[in-house]
Amino acid sequence: MALAALRFGYGKLLMLLKRRARALEVFSAVTRADPCHGRAWSSVGFLLAERGELESAIEAFERAHALDPSDAATHFNVAFLLQRLGRHAEALPRFERALEADPGLERARRGLERSAAALGG
């Protein structure tokens, strides 16, 4: 879908210009036009998380994950947000899956350690 690709590029430009609200509108339009656009779902998740809408951000990252289950970043993003919500038991397996997908993802290793410590392990 050429139009979705153009809109996605426009959304990235808006992010560079720090026009986050408009970028969210554009990325959301991309996901409506092309529900299989995983990078647009991830961008929506990132922007929602930045606004503090963590549950909605998790949903967006889960949509991105469903489109590419091997993507370490989506596992990490969901785990990180779950951790921020204090849902450490749910975060642990997501950090583990992020590390399985990318063993060098140090942020996931640190997140795993923090959630394990929060759970007393």
CYANA upper distance limits for C-alpha pairs under 8 A (distance plus 0.5 A):
  1 MET  CA      5 ALA  CA      6.96
  1 MET  CA     34 ASP  CA      8.19
  2 ALA  CA      6 LEU  CA      6.76
  3 LEU  CA      7 ARG  CA      6.65
  4 ALA  CA      8 PHE  CA      6.49
  4 ALA  CA     30 VAL  CA      5.98
  4 ALA  CA     33 ALA  CA      7.35
  4 ALA  CA     34 ASP  CA      7.21
  5 ALA  CA      9 GLY  CA      6.72
  6 LEU  CA     10 TYR  CA      6.72
  7 ARG  CA     11 GLY  CA      6.65
  7 ARG  CA     26 VAL  CA      7.06
  7 ARG  CA     27 PHE  CA      7.89
  7 ARG  CA     30 VAL  CA      6.96
  8 PHE  CA     12 LYS  CA      6.83
  8 PHE  CA     26 VAL  CA      7.77
  8 PHE  CA     27 PHE  CA      6.77
  8 PHE  CA     30 VAL  CA      7.07
  8 PHE  CA     40 ALA  CA      7.22
  9 GLY  CA     13 LEU  CA      6.79
 10 TYR  CA     14 LEU  CA      6.73
 10 TYR  CA     23 ALA  CA      8.39
 10 TYR  CA     26 VAL  CA      8.08
 11 GLY  CA     15 MET  CA      6.80
 11 GLY  CA     22 ARG  CA      8.30
 11 GLY  CA     23 ALA  CA      5.22
 11 GLY  CA     24 LEU  CA      7.99
 11 GLY  CA     26 VAL  CA      6.09
 11 GLY  CA     27 PHE  CA      6.47
 12 LYS  CA     16 LEU  CA      6.88
 12 LYS  CA     23 ALA  CA      7.71
 13 LEU  CA     17 LEU  CA      6.81
 14 LEU  CA     18 LYS  CA      6.67
 14 LEU  CA     19 ARG  CA      5.65
 14 LEU  CA     20 ARG  CA      7.25
 14 LEU  CA     22 ARG  CA      7.50
 14 LEU  CA     23 ALA  CA      5.84
 15 MET  CA     19 ARG  CA      6.17
 15 MET  CA     20 ARG  CA      6.17
 15 MET  CA     23 ALA  CA      6.50
 19 ARG  CA     23 ALA  CA      6.66
 20 ARG  CA     24 LEU  CA      6.63
 20 ARG  CA     47 LEU  CA      7.48
 21 ALA  CA     25 GLU  CA      6.98
 22 ARG  CA     26 VAL  CA      6.76
 23 ALA  CA     27 PHE  CA      6.56
 24 LEU  CA     28 SER  CA      6.42
 24 LEU  CA     43 SER  CA      8.25
 24 LEU  CA     44 VAL  CA      6.45
 24 LEU  CA     47 LEU  CA      6.86
 24 LEU  CA     48 LEU  CA      8.38
 25 GLU  CA     29 ALA  CA      6.70
 26 VAL  CA     30 VAL  CA      6.82
 27 PHE  CA     31 THR  CA      6.88
 27 PHE  CA     40 ALA  CA      5.93
 27 PHE  CA     41 TRP  CA      7.91
 27 PHE  CA     43 SER  CA      7.25
 27 PHE  CA     44 VAL  CA      6.54
 28 SER  CA     32 ARG  CA      6.83
 28 SER  CA     40 ALA  CA      7.89
 28 SER  CA     41 TRP  CA      8.22
 28 SER  CA     44 VAL  CA      6.98
 29 ALA  CA     33 ALA  CA      6.66
 30 VAL  CA     34 ASP  CA      6.28
 30 VAL  CA     35 PRO  CA      8.07
 30 VAL  CA     37 HIS  CA      7.89
 30 VAL  CA     40 ALA  CA      7.01
 31 THR  CA     35 PRO  CA      5.12
 31 THR  CA     36 CYS  CA      7.71
 31 THR  CA     37 HIS  CA      6.70
 31 THR  CA     40 ALA  CA      6.67
 31 THR  CA     41 TRP  CA      6.94
 36 CYS  CA     67 LEU  CA      7.08
 37 HIS  CA     41 TRP  CA      7.05
 37 HIS  CA     64 ALA  CA      8.20
 37 HIS  CA     67 LEU  CA      8.45
 38 GLY  CA     42 SER  CA      6.73
 38 GLY  CA     63 ARG  CA      7.77
 38 GLY  CA     64 ALA  CA      4.95
 38 GLY  CA     65 HIS  CA      8.04
 38 GLY  CA     67 LEU  CA      6.47
 38 GLY  CA     68 ASP  CA      7.79
 39 ARG  CA     43 SER  CA      6.62
 39 ARG  CA     64 ALA  CA      7.38
 40 ALA  CA     44 VAL  CA      6.65
 40 ALA  CA     64 ALA  CA      8.50
 41 TRP  CA     45 GLY  CA      6.67
 41 TRP  CA     60 ALA  CA      5.86
 41 TRP  CA     61 PHE  CA      6.80
 41 TRP  CA     63 ARG  CA      6.95
 41 TRP  CA     64 ALA  CA      5.76
 42 SER  CA     46 PHE  CA      6.63
 42 SER  CA     60 ALA  CA      6.92
 42 SER  CA     61 PHE  CA      5.87
 42 SER  CA     64 ALA  CA      6.25
 42 SER  CA     74 THR  CA      7.87
 43 SER  CA     47 LEU  CA      6.72
 44 VAL  CA     48 LEU  CA      6.56
 44 VAL  CA     57 ALA  CA      7.57
 44 VAL  CA     60 ALA  CA      6.83
 45 GLY  CA     49 ALA  CA      6.53
 45 GLY  CA     56 SER  CA      7.79
 45 GLY  CA     57 ALA  CA      4.60
 45 GLY  CA     58 ILE  CA      7.08
 45 GLY  CA     59 GLU  CA      8.02
 45 GLY  CA     60 ALA  CA      5.37
 45 GLY  CA     61 PHE  CA      5.91
 46 PHE  CA     50 GLU  CA      6.68
 46 PHE  CA     57 ALA  CA      7.20
 47 LEU  CA     51 ARG  CA      6.86
 47 LEU  CA     57 ALA  CA      8.18
 48 LEU  CA     52 GLY  CA      6.86
 48 LEU  CA     53 GLU  CA      5.65
 48 LEU  CA     54 LEU  CA      7.20
 48 LEU  CA     56 SER  CA      7.20
 48 LEU  CA     57 ALA  CA      5.58
 49 ALA  CA     53 GLU  CA      5.81
 49 ALA  CA     54 LEU  CA      5.55
 49 ALA  CA     56 SER  CA      8.35
 49 ALA  CA     57 ALA  CA      5.78
 49 ALA  CA     81 LEU  CA      8.30
 53 GLU  CA     57 ALA  CA      6.60
 54 LEU  CA     58 ILE  CA      6.60
 54 LEU  CA     81 LEU  CA      6.91
 54 LEU  CA     85 LEU  CA      8.34
 55 GLU  CA     59 GLU  CA      6.91
 56 SER  CA     60 ALA  CA      6.86
 57 ALA  CA     61 PHE  CA      6.70
 58 ILE  CA     62 GLU  CA      6.50
 58 ILE  CA     77 ASN  CA      8.29
 58 ILE  CA     78 VAL  CA      6.06
 58 ILE  CA     81 LEU  CA      7.35
 58 ILE  CA     82 LEU  CA      8.43
 59 GLU  CA     63 ARG  CA      6.82
 60 ALA  CA     64 ALA  CA      6.92
 61 PHE  CA     65 HIS  CA      6.54
 61 PHE  CA     74 THR  CA      6.34
 61 PHE  CA     77 ASN  CA      7.50
 61 PHE  CA     78 VAL  CA      6.85
 62 GLU  CA     66 ALA  CA      6.62
 62 GLU  CA     74 THR  CA      7.81
 62 GLU  CA     78 VAL  CA      7.73
 63 ARG  CA     67 LEU  CA      7.09
 64 ALA  CA     68 ASP  CA      6.99
 64 ALA  CA     74 THR  CA      7.30
 65 HIS  CA     69 PRO  CA      5.49
 65 HIS  CA     70 SER  CA      8.29
 65 HIS  CA     71 ASP  CA      7.36
 65 HIS  CA     74 THR  CA      6.07
 65 HIS  CA     75 HIS  CA      7.62
 70 SER  CA    101 ALA  CA      6.57
 71 ASP  CA     75 HIS  CA      7.41
 71 ASP  CA     98 ALA  CA      8.12
 71 ASP  CA    101 ALA  CA      7.23
 72 ALA  CA     76 PHE  CA      6.63
 72 ALA  CA     97 ARG  CA      7.73
 72 ALA  CA     98 ALA  CA      4.85
 72 ALA  CA     99 LEU  CA      7.56
 72 ALA  CA    100 GLU  CA      8.40
 72 ALA  CA    101 ALA  CA      5.65
 72 ALA  CA    102 ASP  CA      6.40
 73 ALA  CA     77 ASN  CA      6.49
 73 ALA  CA     98 ALA  CA      7.34
 74 THR  CA     78 VAL  CA      6.68
 74 THR  CA     98 ALA  CA      8.33
 75 HIS  CA     79 ALA  CA      6.61
 75 HIS  CA     94 ARG  CA      5.85
 75 HIS  CA     95 PHE  CA      7.07
 75 HIS  CA     97 ARG  CA      6.99
 75 HIS  CA     98 ALA  CA      5.59
 76 PHE  CA     80 PHE  CA      6.42
 76 PHE  CA     94 ARG  CA      7.05
 76 PHE  CA     95 PHE  CA      6.24
 76 PHE  CA     98 ALA  CA      6.00
 76 PHE  CA    108 ALA  CA      6.57
 77 ASN  CA     81 LEU  CA      6.73
 78 VAL  CA     82 LEU  CA      6.61
 78 VAL  CA     91 ALA  CA      7.97
 78 VAL  CA     94 ARG  CA      7.56
 79 ALA  CA     83 GLN  CA      6.56
 79 ALA  CA     90 GLU  CA      7.93
 79 ALA  CA     91 ALA  CA      4.84
 79 ALA  CA     92 LEU  CA      7.55
 79 ALA  CA     94 ARG  CA      5.67
 79 ALA  CA     95 PHE  CA      6.18
 79 ALA  CA    111 GLY  CA      8.43
 80 PHE  CA     84 ARG  CA      6.75
 80 PHE  CA     91 ALA  CA      7.46
 80 PHE  CA     95 PHE  CA      8.47
 80 PHE  CA    111 GLY  CA      7.45
 81 LEU  CA     85 LEU  CA      6.77
 82 LEU  CA     86 GLY  CA      6.88
 82 LEU  CA     87 ARG  CA      5.60
 82 LEU  CA     88 HIS  CA      7.12
 82 LEU  CA     90 GLU  CA      7.22
 82 LEU  CA     91 ALA  CA      5.90
 83 GLN  CA     87 ARG  CA      5.86
 83 GLN  CA     88 HIS  CA      5.70
 83 GLN  CA     91 ALA  CA      6.24
 83 GLN  CA    111 GLY  CA      8.40
 83 GLN  CA    115 SER  CA      7.25
 87 ARG  CA     91 ALA  CA      6.80
 88 HIS  CA     92 LEU  CA      6.65
 88 HIS  CA    115 SER  CA      5.51
 88 HIS  CA    116 ALA  CA      7.90
 88 HIS  CA    118 ALA  CA      7.52
 88 HIS  CA    119 LEU  CA      7.38
 89 ALA  CA     93 PRO  CA      8.23
 89 ALA  CA    115 SER  CA      7.87
 89 ALA  CA    119 LEU  CA      7.80
 90 GLU  CA     94 ARG  CA      7.66
 91 ALA  CA     95 PHE  CA      6.70
 91 ALA  CA    112 LEU  CA      8.22
 91 ALA  CA    115 SER  CA      7.50
 92 LEU  CA     96 GLU  CA      6.76
 92 LEU  CA    112 LEU  CA      6.25
 92 LEU  CA    115 SER  CA      6.82
 92 LEU  CA    116 ALA  CA      7.55
 93 PRO  CA     97 ARG  CA      6.63
 94 ARG  CA     98 ALA  CA      6.66
 95 PHE  CA     99 LEU  CA      6.79
 95 PHE  CA    108 ALA  CA      5.81
 95 PHE  CA    109 ARG  CA      7.61
 95 PHE  CA    111 GLY  CA      7.24
 95 PHE  CA    112 LEU  CA      6.04
 96 GLU  CA    100 GLU  CA      6.71
 96 GLU  CA    108 ALA  CA      8.09
 96 GLU  CA    112 LEU  CA      7.55
 97 ARG  CA    101 ALA  CA      6.67
 98 ALA  CA    102 ASP  CA      6.55
 98 ALA  CA    103 PRO  CA      8.20
 98 ALA  CA    105 LEU  CA      7.97
 98 ALA  CA    108 ALA  CA      6.99
 99 LEU  CA    103 PRO  CA      5.02
 99 LEU  CA    104 GLY  CA      7.60
 99 LEU  CA    105 LEU  CA      6.67
 99 LEU  CA    108 ALA  CA      6.83
 99 LEU  CA    109 ARG  CA      7.50
105 LEU  CA    109 ARG  CA      7.21
106 GLU  CA    110 ARG  CA      6.76
107 ARG  CA    111 GLY  CA      6.60
108 ALA  CA    112 LEU  CA      6.48
109 ARG  CA    113 GLU  CA      6.78
110 ARG  CA    114 ARG  CA      6.71
111 GLY  CA    115 SER  CA      6.64
112 LEU  CA    116 ALA  CA      6.55
113 GLU  CA    117 ALA  CA      6.56
114 ARG  CA    118 ALA  CA      6.61
115 SER  CA    119 LEU  CA      6.77
116 ALA  CA    120 GLY  CA      6.82
116 ALA  CA    121 GLY  CA      5.45
117 ALA  CA    121 GLY  CA      5.67
